[in-house]
Amino acid sequence: MQIPKIDISGIKDNEFSESLLQDFYYAYSKYGFGYIINHGIEKPLIDQLFQVSKDFHSQPLSDKMKVKLNQNHRGYIAINTSTDVNSKLAEVKKPNQSESFMMMREDTSELPNVYLSGPNQWPDLKDFKEVLEKYTCKMTELGRKLMRLALISAGAKDLSIMQSFEIPTIWLRLLHYPPIPKNSPSDLYGSAPHTDFGCLTILAQDEIGGLQVQTREGEWIDLPKVEDSFVVNVGDMLARLTNGVLRSTPHRVINKSGKERFSCPFFFDPHTNATVRPLKGTGKPKFSPINFGEFLREELEASYEKHKKV
């Protein structure tokens, strides 16, 4: 099975050629994953992002814990503190073997009645904040283009949901996966089998490998790095918006390379106050409307110690 490459260089002012719409529909209705090329994000910026990620993760644990994850889901997530107990794809009892730094939308303060609003936590590292803010700005623009492309490719006739992406919920996660010993248990994962819960994931990964996607037949296939591309996949909310036309596909990370693995997923989602329901033009609704913020709260409380109800 070959995950398709999709050239989006032809996107102009949110207008899409018929061939691009067909390519996107084919990739994401069949696989739920694709390599996006000619995306317009400069390689030097991506290289800077990986460098500041390595700078952060190379710090002593005591320094990283100064910005440990807060109730607004911003900051450092230490290894062995995230377990995907909601996974419908495997019985997951062991925590994910990764550590990460999480950045979200920069709000000046915590806003009333807006779940997960607030300012970010920043480590005292040279260029760190500046690089992350520049990268997320560019990725937010790309996210809006890809969302519109996705909805139109799936046949959506009403794009008013795009208003919920004017002030989107964004997540940039700087992930570090230590190598897992080759003789480790089969249920010890860098990232346990899961589907992403949001709309779009736009992933920059290094050359180490370890990302795997599950086919419809249940096989796991590798998604190695393709130079100058992002791995982009559909999450559960975009699958709902398109009434299941676009697939939210199971994937996992197993790092048995013997080397450290770094990746930088950017998640592009609607505002937490948005109502997610199948859009007109995608067929008879198969999903009930849900509030995105309420859905998020359940997911985070199940998976993260910081969010668990006391």
Buried (B, 14 or more C-beta within 10 A) or exposed (E): EEBBBBBBEEBEEEEBEEEBBEBBBBBBBBBBBBBBBEBEBEEEBBEBBBBBBBBBBEBEEEBBEEBEBBEBBBBBBBBEBBBBEBBEBBEBEBBBBBBBBBBBBBBEEEEEEBBBBBBBBBBEEEEBBEBBBBBBEBBBEBBBBBBBBBBBBBBBEEBEBBEBBEBBBBBBBBBBBBBBEEEBEEEBBBBBBBBBBBBBBBBBBBEBBBBBBBEEEEEEBEBEBBEEBBBBBBBBBBBBBBBBBBBBBBBBBBBBBEBBBBBBBBBBBBBBBBEBBBBBBBBEBEBEEBBBBEBBBEBBEBBBEBBEEE
